[in-house]
Amino acid sequence: MKVLARIILLPVAILVVGFALANRGTVDVGLWPMDYAIETPVFALVLISASAGLVLGGMVTWISAAGRRRRARAATRDLAAARSEAYRLGEGLKRLEDEVEWREKADKPVLPAPPSANAA
């Protein structure tokens, strides 16, 4: 996975650097409620806007996935409880099988020893 990330990240980094070099001109950014303007390079404005959109989009996605994460945690707890119950029932079944086997052995009649050949 790290190799794939590096294969993708390298061309993206090259494109970002190329974009920054090609768009070095400045632009005035007015902050609306105030009479204040900031002079900034175009590439900085675009990259900051894209980064802010990426972060906000990630936050919205993370928040919207909260229900799925909650259900997954509940399913994990249920699975652990079911496995524990299955193990407990399996152990109980083994004990019952051992008890049945022991009783079957105890119920068999004990046959007398065969007469020895030296008794004659």
WOJO-V651398 format. One record per residue. N is the residue number from 1. SS is DSSP state (H for helix, E for strand, C for the rest). OMEGA is omega in whole degrees, 0 to 359 (none if undefined). D_FIRST is the distance of its C-alpha to the first C-alpha in Angstrom with 2 decimals. Layout:
n->N ss->SS omega->OMEGA d_first->D_FIRST
n->N ss->SS omega->OMEGA d_first->D_FIRST
This chain:
n->1 ss->C omega->179 d_first->0.00
n->2 ss->H omega->179 d_first->3.80
n->3 ss->H omega->179 d_first->5.41
n->4 ss->H omega->178 d_first->5.15
n->5 ss->H omega->179 d_first->6.26
n->6 ss->H omega->179 d_first->8.70
n->7 ss->H omega->180 d_first->9.88
n->8 ss->H omega->185 d_first->10.76
n->9 ss->H omega->182 d_first->12.07
n->10 ss->H omega->177 d_first->14.37
n->11 ss->H omega->178 d_first->16.46
n->12 ss->H omega->179 d_first->16.74
n->13 ss->H omega->179 d_first->18.02
n->14 ss->H omega->178 d_first->20.39
n->15 ss->H omega->180 d_first->21.69
n->16 ss->H omega->178 d_first->22.35
n->17 ss->H omega->177 d_first->24.22
n->18 ss->H omega->178 d_first->26.13
n->19 ss->H omega->180 d_first->27.07
n->20 ss->H omega->180 d_first->28.30
n->21 ss->H omega->182 d_first->30.36
n->22 ss->H omega->185 d_first->31.89
n->23 ss->C omega->183 d_first->32.90
n->24 ss->C omega->180 d_first->34.63
n->25 ss->C omega->181 d_first->37.75
n->26 ss->E omega->179 d_first->38.87
n->27 ss->E omega->177 d_first->39.64
n->28 ss->E omega->178 d_first->41.70
n->29 ss->E omega->180 d_first->40.07
n->30 ss->E omega->177 d_first->42.84
n->31 ss->E omega->197 d_first->42.38
n->32 ss->C omega->186 d_first->44.52
n->33 ss->C omega->180 d_first->46.53
n->34 ss->C omega->174 d_first->47.44
n->35 ss->C omega->183 d_first->48.98
n->36 ss->E omega->180 d_first->46.25
n->37 ss->E omega->179 d_first->44.06
n->38 ss->E omega->175 d_first->41.19
n->39 ss->E omega->184 d_first->40.74
n->40 ss->E omega->176 d_first->37.07
n->41 ss->E omega->181 d_first->35.15
n->42 ss->H omega->183 d_first->33.83
n->43 ss->H omega->179 d_first->30.23
n->44 ss->H omega->179 d_first->30.30
n->45 ss->H omega->181 d_first->31.69
n->46 ss->H omega->182 d_first->29.12
n->47 ss->H omega->178 d_first->26.09
n->48 ss->H omega->178 d_first->27.54
n->49 ss->H omega->179 d_first->28.29
n->50 ss->H omega->179 d_first->24.81
n->51 ss->H omega->178 d_first->23.30
n->52 ss->H omega->177 d_first->25.91
n->53 ss->H omega->179 d_first->25.18
n->54 ss->H omega->180 d_first->21.46
n->55 ss->H omega->180 d_first->22.38
n->56 ss->H omega->177 d_first->25.18
n->57 ss->H omega->177 d_first->23.21
n->58 ss->H omega->179 d_first->20.56
n->59 ss->H omega->179 d_first->23.54
n->60 ss->H omega->179 d_first->25.23
n->61 ss->H omega->180 d_first->22.27
n->62 ss->H omega->180 d_first->21.87
n->63 ss->H omega->181 d_first->25.63
n->64 ss->H omega->180 d_first->25.91
n->65 ss->C omega->182 d_first->23.38
n->66 ss->H omega->180 d_first->25.56
n->67 ss->H omega->179 d_first->27.54
n->68 ss->H omega->178 d_first->24.64
n->69 ss->H omega->179 d_first->23.34
n->70 ss->H omega->178 d_first->26.95
n->71 ss->H omega->179 d_first->27.37
n->72 ss->H omega->178 d_first->24.21
n->73 ss->H omega->179 d_first->25.59
n->74 ss->H omega->179 d_first->28.97
n->75 ss->H omega->178 d_first->27.64
n->76 ss->H omega->177 d_first->25.89
n->77 ss->H omega->179 d_first->29.27
n->78 ss->H omega->179 d_first->31.14
n->79 ss->H omega->179 d_first->29.01
n->80 ss->H omega->179 d_first->29.61
n->81 ss->H omega->180 d_first->33.31
n->82 ss->H omega->178 d_first->33.51
n->83 ss->H omega->178 d_first->31.98
n->84 ss->H omega->178 d_first->34.44
n->85 ss->H omega->179 d_first->37.28
n->86 ss->H omega->178 d_first->36.40
n->87 ss->H omega->180 d_first->36.38
n->88 ss->H omega->179 d_first->39.70
n->89 ss->H omega->178 d_first->41.26
n->90 ss->H omega->177 d_first->40.15
n->91 ss->H omega->177 d_first->41.80
n->92 ss->H omega->178 d_first->44.89
n->93 ss->H omega->178 d_first->45.03
n->94 ss->H omega->179 d_first->44.90
n->95 ss->H omega->179 d_first->47.76
n->96 ss->H omega->178 d_first->49.78
n->97 ss->H omega->178 d_first->49.28
n->98 ss->H omega->180 d_first->50.39
n->99 ss->H omega->179 d_first->53.40
n->100 ss->H omega->179 d_first->54.38
n->101 ss->H omega->180 d_first->54.12
n->102 ss->H omega->179 d_first->56.24
n->103 ss->H omega->178 d_first->58.86
n->104 ss->H omega->178 d_first->59.04
n->105 ss->H omega->181 d_first->59.75
n->106 ss->H omega->182 d_first->62.33
n->107 ss->H omega->180 d_first->64.10
n->108 ss->C omega->178 d_first->64.71
n->109 ss->C omega->179 d_first->68.33
n->110 ss->C omega->180 d_first->68.92
n->111 ss->C omega->178 d_first->70.95
n->112 ss->C omega->180 d_first->73.75
n->113 ss->C omega->179 d_first->73.35
n->114 ss->C omega->180 d_first->74.85
n->115 ss->C omega->182 d_first->78.28
n->116 ss->C omega->182 d_first->78.18
n->117 ss->H omega->181 d_first->80.02
n->118 ss->H omega->183 d_first->82.00
n->119 ss->H omega->184 d_first->83.72
n->120 ss->C omega->none d_first->86.31
